[in-house]
Amino acid sequence: MSRSEPTPSPRRQELLEAAYAYALRSGLGELSLRPLAEEIHSSPRVLLYLFGSKDGLIRALLARARADELAHMQQVAESRDGAVGLQPIARELWRWLSDETHRGLLTLWVESYARSLIEPDGPWTGFARDTVSDWLALLASGQPAALRDTKAARTQRTLVLAVLRGAMLDLLATGETARTTAAVHHQLAALG
């Protein structure tokens, strides 16, 4: 939400939360206003009034998902108990990523990331790029401040991000937590 936008109405917030719960279950790819409105006890007309358009609703849902993701990432950053380095933060991040209770959010994230690449001018604009920046910033917070801006530190963060996201995609596809966790831990140990 930009600074020039008015504070959302309570009804808009209520419908956004209901639509977000729906998106976590059903995704956004085939989102149609009529079934969504029926599911969340509203009407397409009300959704269009409150969000401006279907694209406006999708943008609001992506912003809501990103806020959820950032809040979880902040919890990960705070749960390190003062441990410094990529390994502790990456292990904690993987613990969060592999938690089955986050599958809906992560599946929605994958869908939104892909749509951002395929439809760069649609409501998904910038989603993939922004989330890469978010995750790299979180990983940077685990590195010693004196090293964060070095080429080697950026390369390590990028490698860890690639490992975590690749394993996350594999986990979402197969549900094989033990196998993907072993691979992540193996790769993180190699960073040591």
Secondary structure, DSSP 4 states (H G I P E B T S, - for coil): --TTSPPPPHHHHHHHHHHHHHHHHH-STT--HHHHHHHTT--HHHHHHHHSSHHHHHHHHHHHHHHHHHHHHHHHHHTTTT--SHHHHHHHHHHHHT-GGGHHHHHHHHHHHHHHHH-TTSTTTTHHHHHHHHHHHHHHTTS-TTTTTSHHHHHHHHHHHHHHHHHHHHHHHH--HHHHHHHHHHHHHHH-
